[in-house]
């Protein structure tokens, strides 16, 4: 990387923390506006939430956008990425991933298959996002009972709900990442006239093989987890077969008037990405993904005497992907899904203000070996219906919020008896604003979810995970009881956020290694074997914390300088003994943020401890140090146009990082030292 660029980073210091500065040079007047949570039932302010809320938008989001949703959020407190090489990264919130974290696109489910297996990429693209919100607690009950970890809502304005102030506006963004010679281009056009608003967007991304900070395969650890694996090709510095190419396009149109708005959109996505090889030289796997998505969205203001608003969403998703092993099609997944939801915000009933609603989802799911036609998961019809309510009230200095949700989920697999579940969830929270500087928050949640079709019915060899996976048709509902306790302090010399959580999970469902090895047909073997992954159900306990201290160190004509100390920790244990696999490690570190006029920059240093609580038949991961730098500069260009320049230097110590939440950590380390540069022109 260019030495002058490194020097520029080092001299510019710290971070894009969303601080708003005046336009005049040397003007350090700060005007902080309270963030409104769009995904919350009553669109509350962040300070009114009884559980941690993460909101990324504007320049802060542009700086943090990564290759996936998980990669974009992985440095937020309590959030990691379940990476599966550079092509895949789904969010892990407080150790929960997959079906326990619901990823939404504009308030409705992505309805791909990323939640059922770690090798499946999410169809939601962070490069197109205008805002990302991460919620926990009562608000998650609006979107599903199974979101024990939380809800991630990626908002891209595909269906406009506000009339633009011009006929033609938009943005063009270009990115380059040196670790894989990745180029990414994003385009957006939007505008409106009269009562009609439109939105058009698209992106194209291409990358080559990923650069890493050492060897690809940890042969010592692989000899424990896969003793029959004969590693003959262990790449050094570059991971083979990790290139990718993705293309997407969307168009949306809305009618907007005094009564509200109604609009529709269409999206097409293609993504072809590789899975890093296991070093045997025997098999190379790629995944070819395609999705078409059609959405409708509307909101009516005061449609009835007793209603403030009525919001509806309806979406249809046609998803499929093929896992291609050595050029031959292998596992083939399809999911054709309808999802609809209706939310009614009622007029205040005395002190009560709230939302009631209904949600329905119908899916046609199938997973087969494409050449033989043998099922991996039997073809299944999945129907789910849910009703929910979230109510809020203020009593003195305390704001209370209560939520409940009841669902009915039915799974009808071909050739097998139907399965039926009725998850019931409830939540209560309180925020006590002690004074202008101090506040306490408490939240108690009972969240129940039905097992998904993969956990119940999978039975076959999976190319991408290199394992034979077996479900359990006798699984019961999983129920989690979660306690959140938080404290906030704000003054001129210090801002503090501290959150403790304790989660008791009854009948927790986990897919983990059994210690046995079989061939690709599931028969016991000695040579050329793959691990047997079984789906089990045991009680578990999760506990941990997130903490952040922000010290304002300078605020004058030279700019604003803040020092942030941060840490997060999650511990997962089974009640009958043993560790829950793939938990994130203890992390702590510091971040310097410097802003002046149009410049904002950051320096972030993170220490992750070794993860020695890996779980049965799993291997530990070593600790690491991670040093990142970034800067961005905004320029007022021609007329209303703005130019945003940004650059990042990642993993400057070139650490060979093994991600403890990854299934492939012994084969695929994280990216090595690299630089990202880019620009965004907005009009």
VOSE-684976 format. One record per residue (C-alpha): x negated, y negated, z; residue in three letters. Coordinates in Angstrom, 2 decimals, padded with zeros to 5 digits. Layout:
<recs>
       px       py       pz  resn
        X        Y        Z   ALA
...
</recs>
This chain:
<recs>
       px       py       pz  resn
   000.00   000.00   000.00   UNK
  -001.20  -003.55  -000.79   UNK
  -003.29  -004.89   002.14   UNK
  -001.94  -008.41   001.64   UNK
   001.58  -007.08   002.12   UNK
   000.60  -005.41   005.41   UNK
  -001.02  -008.66   006.62   UNK
   002.14  -010.57   005.73   UNK
   004.20  -008.13   007.83   UNK
   001.84  -008.37   010.78   UNK
   001.77  -012.15   010.83   UNK
   005.50  -012.55   010.41   UNK
   006.28  -010.44   013.52   UNK
   009.68  -009.23   014.43   UNK
   013.27  -008.41   013.35   UNK
   016.52  -008.94   011.53   UNK
   018.79  -008.99   014.55   UNK
   021.68  -010.88   013.05   UNK
   020.69  -014.28   014.54   UNK
   022.29  -017.21   012.68   UNK
   020.10  -020.27   012.21   UNK
   020.76  -023.73   010.92   UNK
   019.94  -024.61   007.33   UNK
   017.43  -027.34   008.22   UNK
   013.81  -026.40   008.85   UNK
   013.10  -026.28   012.55   UNK
   016.79  -026.21   013.50   UNK
   017.07  -023.42   016.06   UNK
   020.68  -024.05   017.07   UNK
   022.27  -020.64   017.54   UNK
   025.95  -020.01   016.87   UNK
   026.92  -016.45   017.70   UNK
   030.41  -015.39   016.62   UNK
   032.08  -012.44   018.34   UNK
   032.12  -009.39   016.08   UNK
   035.61  -008.02   015.42   UNK
   035.85  -004.22   015.15   UNK
   037.83  -003.55   011.97   UNK
   038.14   000.19   012.71   UNK
   039.57  -000.37   016.19   UNK
   043.35   000.02   016.53   UNK
   043.91  -003.61   017.52   UNK
   040.78  -004.98   015.80   UNK
   039.27  -005.88   019.17   UNK
   036.09  -007.80   019.82   UNK
   032.94  -005.83   020.53   UNK
   032.79  -007.23   024.07   UNK
   036.26  -005.82   024.79   UNK
   035.25  -002.23   024.08   UNK
   034.81   000.13   027.04   UNK
   032.40   002.36   025.10   UNK
   029.33   001.50   022.99   UNK
   030.14   000.11   019.53   UNK
   027.67  -000.25   016.66   UNK
   028.40  -002.75   013.89   UNK
   026.05  -003.34   010.94   UNK
   026.85  -005.99   008.34   UNK
   025.40  -008.75   006.17   UNK
   021.59  -009.13   006.14   UNK
   021.10  -006.73   009.06   UNK
   022.80  -003.95   007.09   UNK
   020.81  -004.72   003.95   UNK
   017.59  -004.34   005.94   UNK
   018.66  -001.04   007.55   UNK
   020.24   000.71   004.53   UNK
   018.61   004.11   004.08   UNK
   018.87   007.10   001.75   UNK
   021.95   008.41   003.58   UNK
   024.41   007.42   006.31   UNK
   022.33   009.27   008.90   UNK
   019.13   007.60   007.69   UNK
   020.81   004.18   007.88   UNK
   021.95   004.64   011.49   UNK
   019.12   006.75   012.94   UNK
   017.46   003.86   014.84   UNK
   020.67   002.76   016.58   UNK
   020.99   003.66   020.25   UNK
   022.47   007.11   020.77   UNK
   022.40   007.96   017.04   UNK
   020.08   010.28   015.12   UNK
   020.11   011.81   011.66   UNK
   020.62   015.51   010.97   UNK
   018.17   015.44   008.08   UNK
   017.82   018.29   005.61   UNK
   015.09   016.73   003.51   UNK
   015.47   013.29   001.91   UNK
   018.64   014.29   000.02   UNK
   020.77   014.83   003.13   UNK
   021.26   012.95   006.38   UNK
   024.45   013.03   008.43   UNK
   024.91   011.13   011.72   UNK
   024.25   012.75   015.09   UNK
   025.90   010.82   017.95   UNK
   024.83   011.80   021.46   UNK
   023.83   015.23   020.20   UNK
   027.14   015.82   018.36   UNK
   027.19   016.31   014.60   UNK
   029.13   017.98   011.80   UNK
   032.88   018.26   012.54   UNK
   032.48   016.30   015.79   UNK
   031.52   013.10   013.94   UNK
   034.10   011.93   011.40   UNK
   032.70   009.90   008.51   UNK
   035.29   007.58   006.96   UNK
   035.24   005.54   003.79   UNK
   037.40   002.42   004.22   UNK
   039.35   004.01   007.07   UNK
   040.12   007.35   005.43   UNK
   038.16   010.63   005.49   UNK
   035.40   011.23   002.95   UNK
   036.82   014.79   002.62   UNK
   033.65   016.27   001.20   UNK
   032.08   019.33   002.88   UNK
   029.22   017.57   004.68   UNK
   030.78   018.36   008.08   UNK
   030.66   022.14   007.68   UNK
   026.98   022.71   006.81   UNK
   023.80   020.64   007.32   UNK
   022.58   021.03   003.72   UNK
   025.65   019.31   002.27   UNK
   025.17   015.63   001.48   UNK
   027.84   013.12   002.38   UNK
   029.63   011.55  -000.56   UNK
   029.74   008.17   001.25   UNK
   026.98   005.92  -000.09   UNK
   025.40   003.35   002.27   UNK
   023.94   001.31  -000.62   UNK
   027.50   000.21  -001.48   UNK
   028.48  -000.60   002.11   UNK
   029.36  -004.13   003.16   UNK
   029.86  -003.08   006.78   UNK
   029.37   000.06   008.89   UNK
   031.11   000.59   012.24   UNK
   030.48   003.38   014.74   UNK
   033.15   003.89   017.42   UNK
   033.69   006.19   020.37   UNK
   036.48   006.50   022.91   UNK
   040.22   005.73   022.45   UNK
   039.85   004.29   018.94   UNK
   038.66   007.64   017.56   UNK
   042.09   009.17   018.24   UNK
   043.46   007.20   015.29   UNK
   041.30   009.22   012.93   UNK
   041.23   012.76   014.29   UNK
   041.13   014.85   017.44   UNK
   037.81   016.44   016.56   UNK
   035.71   013.26   016.65   UNK
   034.13   014.11   020.02   UNK
   030.92   012.36   019.01   UNK
   032.57   009.39   017.34   UNK
   033.79   007.86   014.10   UNK
   031.58   006.27   011.43   UNK
   033.51   003.98   009.09   UNK
   031.74   002.75   005.95   UNK
   033.55  -000.26   004.49   UNK
   032.86  -001.32   000.88   UNK
   035.90  -003.49  -000.06   UNK
   036.73  -001.09  -002.89   UNK
   040.39  -002.09  -002.48   UNK
   040.43  -005.87  -001.83   UNK
   042.68  -007.00   001.02   UNK
   041.83  -010.71   000.91   UNK
   042.04  -013.02  -002.09   UNK
   038.52  -013.98  -003.27   UNK
   037.80  -017.70  -003.59   UNK
   036.59  -017.38  -007.19   UNK
   037.50  -015.59  -010.39   UNK
   034.07  -013.98  -010.76   UNK
   031.66  -013.13  -007.99   UNK
   029.41  -010.26  -007.17   UNK
   025.97  -008.99  -006.29   UNK
   023.03  -007.16  -007.82   UNK
   020.57  -005.27  -005.61   UNK
   017.35  -003.50  -006.55   UNK
   015.23  -001.35  -004.21   UNK
   011.94   000.54  -004.47   UNK
   010.54   003.05  -001.94   UNK
   006.93   004.14  -002.29   UNK
   007.29   007.43  -000.32   UNK
   009.14   009.04  -003.25   UNK
   008.78   006.41  -005.99   UNK
   012.50   005.89  -005.50   UNK
   014.35   003.21  -007.41   UNK
   017.89   002.26  -006.46   UNK
   020.14  -000.19  -008.27   UNK
   023.48  -001.42  -006.94   UNK
   025.94  -003.66  -008.77   UNK
   029.18  -005.26  -007.60   UNK
   031.66  -007.54  -009.39   UNK
   034.78  -008.88  -007.70   UNK
   037.14  -011.80  -007.89   UNK
   040.74  -012.74  -008.35   UNK
   043.31  -015.22  -009.56   UNK
   046.93  -015.78  -008.65   UNK
   047.94  -012.70  -006.68   UNK
   045.59  -010.20  -008.36   UNK
   042.15  -009.26  -007.01   UNK
   039.71  -006.76  -008.47   UNK
   036.54  -004.94  -007.43   UNK
   034.02  -003.02  -009.56   UNK
   030.87  -001.41  -008.19   UNK
   028.30   001.21  -009.06   UNK
   024.86   002.48  -008.15   UNK
   022.07   004.55  -009.67   UNK
   019.25   006.17  -007.70   UNK
   016.29   008.25  -008.83   UNK
   013.44   009.61  -006.74   UNK
   010.54   012.00  -007.11   UNK
   009.03   014.34  -004.54   UNK
   008.66   013.01  -000.98   UNK
   005.31   011.95   000.51   UNK
   004.67   013.30   004.03   UNK
   001.99   012.80   006.65   UNK
   000.51   016.32   006.59   UNK
   001.49   019.91   005.82   UNK
   005.03   020.73   004.81   UNK
   005.38   024.09   006.58   UNK
   004.55   024.50   010.26   UNK
   003.25   028.05   009.87   UNK
   002.81   028.63   013.62   UNK
   006.47   027.84   014.31   UNK
   007.72   029.67   011.21   UNK
   005.95   032.85   012.38   UNK
   008.24   032.75   015.42   UNK
   011.57   031.94   013.75   UNK
   010.99   033.79   010.44   UNK
   008.29   036.41   011.12   UNK
   008.75   038.25   007.80   UNK
   008.28   035.07   005.76   UNK
   005.04   035.14   003.77   UNK
   003.97   031.51   003.32   UNK
   001.57   031.32   000.35   UNK
   002.18   027.73  -000.76   UNK
   002.00   025.13   001.99   UNK
   002.07   021.65   000.42   UNK
  -000.09   018.90   001.90   UNK
   000.99   015.27   001.55   UNK
   003.91   015.91  -000.82   UNK
   007.04   018.05  -000.57   UNK
   007.89   019.84  -003.79   UNK
   011.47   019.97  -005.14   UNK
   012.70   017.01  -003.10   UNK
   013.51   014.71  -006.01   UNK
   017.06   013.57  -006.69   UNK
   019.25   011.61  -009.05   UNK
   022.62   010.08  -008.17   UNK
   025.14   007.99  -010.06   UNK
   028.44   006.47  -008.92   UNK
   031.06   004.05  -010.22   UNK
   034.24   002.59  -008.68   UNK
   037.04   000.24  -009.67   UNK
   039.82  -001.21  -007.52   UNK
   042.75  -003.56  -008.06   UNK
   045.06  -005.23  -005.51   UNK
   048.14  -007.44  -005.36   UNK
   047.80  -009.92  -002.49   UNK
   050.50  -012.27  -001.29   UNK
   052.23  -013.69   001.77   UNK
   053.97  -010.36   002.66   UNK
   050.63  -008.49   002.63   UNK
   048.77  -006.54  -000.03   UNK
   048.77  -003.25  -001.94   UNK
   045.99  -001.81  -004.06   UNK
   044.42   001.29  -005.55   UNK
   040.94   002.44  -006.52   UNK
   039.14   005.21  -008.36   UNK
   035.61   006.50  -007.77   UNK
   033.36   009.02  -009.51   UNK
   030.13   010.36  -007.96   UNK
   027.42   012.72  -009.21   UNK
   024.44   013.69  -007.06   UNK
   021.76   016.27  -007.88   UNK
   019.18   016.81  -005.14   UNK
   016.56   019.39  -004.24   UNK
   015.97   021.39  -001.06   UNK
   012.32   021.71  -000.02   UNK
   011.00   025.28  -000.60   UNK
   010.05   027.66   002.21   UNK
   006.49   028.21   001.01   UNK
   007.00   031.75  -000.31   UNK
   007.12   030.59  -003.91   UNK
   010.09   032.88  -004.48   UNK
   013.10   030.55  -004.58   UNK
   013.80   026.95  -005.49   UNK
   017.22   025.52  -004.61   UNK
   018.96   022.43  -005.94   UNK
   022.47   021.20  -005.26   UNK
   024.62   019.63  -007.98   UNK
   027.48   017.64  -006.45   UNK
   030.45   016.00  -008.15   UNK
   033.40   014.13  -006.67   UNK
   036.38   012.18  -007.96   UNK
   038.33   010.11  -005.45   UNK
   041.60   008.20  -005.81   UNK
   042.80   005.88  -003.03   UNK
   045.80   003.71  -002.27   UNK
   045.92   001.14   000.52   UNK
   048.54  -001.38   001.66   UNK
   049.51  -003.62   004.53   UNK
   052.81  -005.38   005.17   UNK
   052.98  -008.26   007.64   UNK
   056.04  -008.26   009.92   UNK
   057.95  -005.64   007.89   UNK
   060.50  -005.15   010.71   UNK
   061.70  -007.14   013.69   UNK
   059.67  -005.02   016.12   UNK
   056.51  -004.70   013.98   UNK
   053.54  -007.02   013.50   UNK
   052.15  -005.00   010.59   UNK
   052.43  -001.69   008.77   UNK
   049.26  -000.25   007.23   UNK
   049.22   002.78   004.92   UNK
   046.44   004.78   003.30   UNK
   046.67   007.64   000.83   UNK
   043.74   009.41  -000.78   UNK
   043.09   012.35  -003.07   UNK
   039.61   013.87  -003.29   UNK
   038.43   016.44  -005.83   UNK
   035.03   017.65  -004.58   UNK
   032.74   020.44  -005.72   UNK
   029.08   021.38  -005.54   UNK
   026.95   024.25  -006.80   UNK
   023.79   025.50  -005.09   UNK
   021.42   026.43  -007.90   UNK
   018.71   028.96  -006.95   UNK
   015.90   029.44  -009.49   UNK
   018.12   027.97  -012.18   UNK
   021.01   030.35  -011.48   UNK
   024.26   029.15  -009.84   UNK
   024.72   030.52  -006.32   UNK
   027.08   029.26  -003.64   UNK
   029.94   027.22  -005.09   UNK
   032.03   025.00  -002.79   UNK
   035.24   023.21  -003.74   UNK
   037.60   021.07  -001.70   UNK
   040.69   019.42  -003.15   UNK
   042.20   017.30  -000.42   UNK
   045.09   014.91   000.15   UNK
   045.03   012.64   003.19   UNK
   047.59   010.04   004.19   UNK
   048.02   007.87   007.25   UNK
   050.42   005.20   008.47   UNK
   049.74   002.76   011.33   UNK
   052.38   000.46   012.80   UNK
   051.25  -002.36   015.07   UNK
   054.28  -003.12   017.19   UNK
   055.29  -006.42   018.73   UNK
   054.08  -006.84   022.28   UNK
   056.20  -004.98   024.82   UNK
   055.66  -007.18   027.85   UNK
   051.90  -006.90   028.50   UNK
   051.53  -003.91   026.14   UNK
   050.09  -004.35   022.67   UNK
   049.39  -001.33   020.56   UNK
   049.54   000.89   017.50   UNK
   051.46   004.08   016.74   UNK
   050.98   006.19   013.67   UNK
   051.13   009.40   011.70   UNK
   048.44   011.22   009.73   UNK
   048.63   014.23   007.40   UNK
   046.00   016.16   005.50   UNK
   046.26   019.07   003.05   UNK
   043.18   020.81   001.65   UNK
   042.53   023.56  -000.85   UNK
   039.11   024.93   000.17   UNK
   037.02   027.63  -001.44   UNK
   033.41   028.87  -001.20   UNK
   032.18   031.74  -003.39   UNK
   029.06   033.17  -004.96   UNK
   029.53   031.81  -008.45   UNK
   028.00   034.68  -010.42   UNK
   029.57   037.58  -008.50   UNK
   032.74   035.82  -007.37   UNK
   032.27   037.21  -003.85   UNK
   033.70   034.91  -001.18   UNK
   031.42   033.14   001.29   UNK
   034.50   031.62   002.91   UNK
   037.89   032.94   001.75   UNK
   040.00   030.62  -000.34   UNK
   042.11   028.76   002.23   UNK
   044.98   026.31   002.40   UNK
   044.47   023.95   005.34   UNK
   047.26   021.66   006.56   UNK
   047.04   019.24   009.45   UNK
   049.58   016.79   010.88   UNK
   049.02   014.37   013.73   UNK
   050.79   011.61   015.61   UNK
   048.89   009.07   017.68   UNK
   049.31   005.97   019.81   UNK
   046.85   003.50   021.31   UNK
   048.07   000.85   023.77   UNK
   046.22  -001.99   025.49   UNK
   047.06  -004.41   028.30   UNK
   045.35  -007.05   030.45   UNK
   045.72  -007.21   034.20   UNK
   043.69  -010.02   035.68   UNK
   040.09  -009.66   034.58   UNK
   040.53  -006.03   033.52   UNK
   041.52  -004.86   030.04   UNK
   042.97  -001.34   029.92   UNK
   043.37   000.86   026.85   UNK
   045.15   004.21   026.59   UNK
   045.35   006.59   023.66   UNK
   046.86   009.95   022.85   UNK
   047.02   012.23   019.82   UNK
   048.81   015.51   019.10   UNK
   047.92   017.56   016.02   UNK
   049.11   020.70   014.35   UNK
   046.52   022.50   012.20   UNK
   047.33   025.57   010.11   UNK
   044.83   027.60   008.07   UNK
   046.09   030.13   005.52   UNK
   043.16   032.19   004.14   UNK
   043.72   034.57   001.23   UNK
   044.06   038.16   002.38   UNK
   044.03   037.33   006.11   UNK
   046.57   036.36   008.71   UNK
   047.22   032.65   009.15   UNK
   045.67   030.71   012.01   UNK
   047.40   027.94   013.93   UNK
   046.16   025.39   016.49   UNK
   047.71   022.46   018.38   UNK
   044.95   020.18   019.71   UNK
   046.04   017.55   022.23   UNK
   043.77   014.61   023.04   UNK
   044.05   011.63   025.37   UNK
   041.87   008.75   026.47   UNK
   041.88   005.91   029.02   UNK
   039.41   003.06   029.39   UNK
   038.93  -000.19   031.28   UNK
   036.70  -003.24   030.87   UNK
   036.25  -005.46   033.93   UNK
   034.83  -008.90   033.17   UNK
   033.41  -009.66   036.61   UNK
   032.30  -013.15   035.56   UNK
   030.80  -014.89   032.54   UNK
   027.58  -012.87   032.89   UNK
   028.61  -009.44   034.17   UNK
   031.03  -006.79   032.98   UNK
   031.64  -003.12   033.80   UNK
   033.32  -000.57   031.57   UNK
   034.68   002.92   032.21   UNK
   036.21   005.39   029.76   UNK
   037.60   008.90   030.27   UNK
   038.46   011.02   027.24   UNK
   039.92   014.48   026.69   UNK
   039.33   015.50   023.09   UNK
   040.41   018.82   021.61   UNK
   039.69   020.12   018.13   UNK
   040.58   023.15   016.07   UNK
   037.68   025.21   014.71   UNK
   037.02   024.52   011.04   UNK
   037.28   027.06   008.27   UNK
   033.51   027.62   008.04   UNK
   033.18   028.34   011.76   UNK
   036.06   030.81   011.56   UNK
   035.60   032.65   008.29   UNK
   032.12   032.27   006.80   UNK
   030.44   035.59   006.01   UNK
   027.58   035.57   003.55   UNK
   024.11   034.52   002.52   UNK
   023.62   030.78   002.16   UNK
   020.84   029.84  -000.28   UNK
   020.19   026.31   001.00   UNK
   019.92   027.23   004.70   UNK
   018.10   030.51   003.88   UNK
   020.23   032.40   006.37   UNK
   023.10   034.86   006.60   UNK
   025.98   033.10   008.34   UNK
   028.82   034.83   010.19   UNK
   031.89   033.11   011.63   UNK
   034.34   034.28   014.27   UNK
   038.03   034.44   013.46   UNK
   038.87   034.65   017.17   UNK
   037.58   031.17   018.03   UNK
   039.76   029.07   020.31   UNK
   040.23   025.31   020.38   UNK
   037.23   023.37   021.65   UNK
   038.01   020.83   024.38   UNK
   035.71   018.11   025.61   UNK
   036.08   015.96   028.74   UNK
   033.89   012.88   028.49   UNK
   033.06   010.21   031.07   UNK
   031.47   006.90   029.99   UNK
   030.19   004.27   032.42   UNK
   028.61   001.03   031.19   UNK
   027.26  -002.28   032.41   UNK
   026.67  -005.53   030.48   UNK
   024.76  -008.60   031.66   UNK
   024.13  -011.79   029.72   UNK
   022.24  -014.92   030.72   UNK
   019.76  -017.37   029.22   UNK
   016.81  -015.22   030.26   UNK
   018.11  -011.65   029.78   UNK
   020.74  -009.60   027.96   UNK
   021.34  -006.05   029.19   UNK
   023.35  -003.07   027.95   UNK
   023.32   000.20   029.88   UNK
   025.58   003.22   029.26   UNK
   025.75   006.57   031.04   UNK
   027.75   009.50   029.70   UNK
   028.62   012.99   030.90   UNK
   030.49   015.41   028.65   UNK
   031.96   018.72   029.82   UNK
   032.73   020.87   026.74   UNK
   034.98   023.91   027.21   UNK
   034.67   026.67   024.58   UNK
   032.01   024.70   022.71   UNK
   031.46   026.13   019.23   UNK
   027.85   026.53   018.08   UNK
   026.25   028.16   015.08   UNK
   022.88   029.47   016.20   UNK
   020.26   032.11   015.59   UNK
   021.05   035.50   017.09   UNK
   017.47   036.78   017.06   UNK
   018.39   039.37   014.42   UNK
   017.25   039.51   010.79   UNK
   019.14   040.91   007.81   UNK
   018.87   041.09   004.05   UNK
   020.96   038.93   001.73   UNK
   023.79   041.48   001.93   UNK
   023.88   041.33   005.73   UNK
   022.18   044.69   006.35   UNK
   019.43   045.11   008.99   UNK
   015.96   045.03   007.44   UNK
   012.25   044.67   008.15   UNK
   010.81   043.07   004.98   UNK
   012.12   040.01   003.09   UNK
   014.64   039.28   005.82   UNK
   016.60   036.16   006.65   UNK
   017.83   035.03   010.09   UNK
   021.35   035.97   011.13   UNK
   023.30   032.91   012.28   UNK
   026.37   033.67   014.36   UNK
   029.16   031.39   015.53   UNK
   029.58   031.56   019.30   UNK
   031.74   029.85   021.89   UNK
   030.53   028.90   025.38   UNK
   031.06   026.12   027.91   UNK
   028.44   023.39   027.66   UNK
   027.44   020.14   029.36   UNK
   026.00   017.06   027.67   UNK
   024.64   014.11   029.59   UNK
   022.46   011.14   028.87   UNK
   022.17   007.39   028.57   UNK
   021.51   004.46   026.25   UNK
   019.77   001.32   027.51   UNK
   018.67  -001.97   026.02   UNK
   017.05  -005.07   027.58   UNK
   016.63  -008.21   025.47   UNK
   014.28  -010.93   026.71   UNK
   014.39  -014.29   024.85   UNK
   010.73  -015.27   024.72   UNK
   010.80  -018.41   022.57   UNK
   013.42  -020.78   021.19   UNK
   012.11  -024.04   019.77   UNK
   011.23  -025.74   016.50   UNK
   008.84  -022.89   015.73   UNK
   011.68  -020.36   015.70   UNK
   013.26  -017.73   017.92   UNK
   011.36  -014.77   019.35   UNK
   013.05  -011.95   021.29   UNK
   011.60  -008.85   022.92   UNK
   013.85  -005.79   023.15   UNK
   013.10  -002.73   025.29   UNK
   015.25   000.28   024.41   UNK
   015.71   003.94   025.28   UNK
   018.20   006.76   024.73   UNK
   018.44   010.36   025.90   UNK
   020.74   013.35   025.43   UNK
   020.51   016.71   027.19   UNK
   022.71   019.63   026.13   UNK
   022.93   022.89   028.14   UNK
   025.19   025.92   028.08   UNK
   026.82   026.54   031.45   UNK
   025.87   030.25   031.41   UNK
   022.24   029.39   030.69   UNK
   020.21   028.22   027.72   UNK
   019.95   025.02   025.72   UNK
   022.25   023.75   023.00   UNK
   020.16   023.83   019.82   UNK
   019.12   020.83   017.73   UNK
   019.35   018.10   020.37   UNK
   017.58   014.74   019.84   UNK
   014.56   013.97   022.04   UNK
   014.08   011.27   024.63   UNK
   013.25   008.03   022.79   UNK
   011.98   004.72   024.10   UNK
   010.13   001.74   022.72   UNK
   010.09  -001.96   022.02   UNK
   011.06  -004.29   019.25   UNK
   010.02  -007.87   018.50   UNK
   012.43  -010.08   016.57   UNK
   011.32  -013.34   015.03   UNK
   013.61  -015.73   013.12   UNK
   013.06  -019.17   011.70   UNK
   015.25  -020.93   009.20   UNK
   015.71  -018.47   006.29   UNK
   013.20  -015.90   007.56   UNK
   013.93  -012.98   009.87   UNK
   011.52  -010.17   010.62   UNK
   010.86  -007.33   013.04   UNK
   008.24  -005.05   014.50   UNK
   009.55  -001.81   016.06   UNK
   007.52   000.76   017.98   UNK
   009.19   004.02   019.05   UNK
   007.92   006.89   021.15   UNK
   009.82   010.18   020.95   UNK
   008.94   012.81   023.55   UNK
   008.51   016.49   022.66   UNK
   011.79   018.39   022.46   UNK
   011.03   021.49   024.52   UNK
   014.71   022.38   025.11   UNK
   015.13   023.82   021.63   UNK
   017.59   026.64   022.33   UNK
   017.35   030.41   022.05   UNK
   015.32   031.73   019.10   UNK
   014.44   028.16   018.11   UNK
   011.12   026.33   018.29   UNK
   010.19   023.11   020.00   UNK
   009.15   019.92   018.23   UNK
   006.18   017.73   019.11   UNK
   006.49   014.14   020.23   UNK
   005.54   011.32   017.91   UNK
   004.85   007.60   017.64   UNK
   006.68   005.61   014.97   UNK
   005.71   002.08   013.92   UNK
   007.91   000.15   011.49   UNK
   007.82  -003.43   010.22   UNK
   010.26  -005.44   008.17   UNK
   011.01  -008.93   006.92   UNK
   013.60  -010.67   004.81   UNK
   013.94  -014.16   003.38   UNK
   017.05  -015.85   002.03   UNK
   016.85  -018.44  -000.77   UNK
   019.64  -020.68  -001.98   UNK
   019.40  -020.17  -005.72   UNK
   021.38  -021.75  -008.56   UNK
   024.71  -023.32  -007.46   UNK
   026.54  -020.77  -005.22   UNK
   024.03  -017.99  -005.81   UNK
   021.86  -016.63  -002.99   UNK
   018.71  -014.55  -003.29   UNK
   017.74  -012.23  -000.44   UNK
   014.22  -010.77  -000.53   UNK
   013.41  -007.90   001.83   UNK
   010.50  -005.59   002.55   UNK
   009.80  -002.80   005.05   UNK
   006.75  -000.80   006.05   UNK
   007.81   002.55   007.53   UNK
   005.84   005.07   009.60   UNK
   002.65   003.00   009.43   UNK
   000.82   005.58   011.57   UNK
   001.58   008.25   008.92   UNK
   002.85   010.64   011.59   UNK
   003.95   014.11   010.46   UNK
   007.31   013.96   012.25   UNK
   009.45   017.06   012.85   UNK
   013.06   016.08   013.47   UNK
   014.50   018.18   016.32   UNK
   018.09   017.81   015.01   UNK
   017.18   019.28   011.60   UNK
   017.76   022.92   010.59   UNK
   014.67   022.68   008.35   UNK
   012.30   020.96   010.77   UNK
   009.66   023.69   010.40   UNK
   009.69   023.31   006.61   UNK
   010.54   019.64   006.02   UNK
   008.89   016.84   008.00   UNK
   010.17   013.28   007.75   UNK
   008.75   010.78   005.26   UNK
   005.14   009.67   005.69   UNK
   003.71   006.16   005.46   UNK
   005.45   004.03   002.88   UNK
   006.79   000.66   001.86   UNK
   010.22  -000.46   000.67   UNK
   010.77  -003.69  -001.22   UNK
   013.84  -005.14  -002.84   UNK
   016.05  -008.09  -003.61   UNK
   019.76  -008.87  -003.65   UNK
   021.33  -011.65  -005.71   UNK
   024.82  -012.66  -004.56   UNK
   027.19  -015.06  -006.28   UNK
</recs>
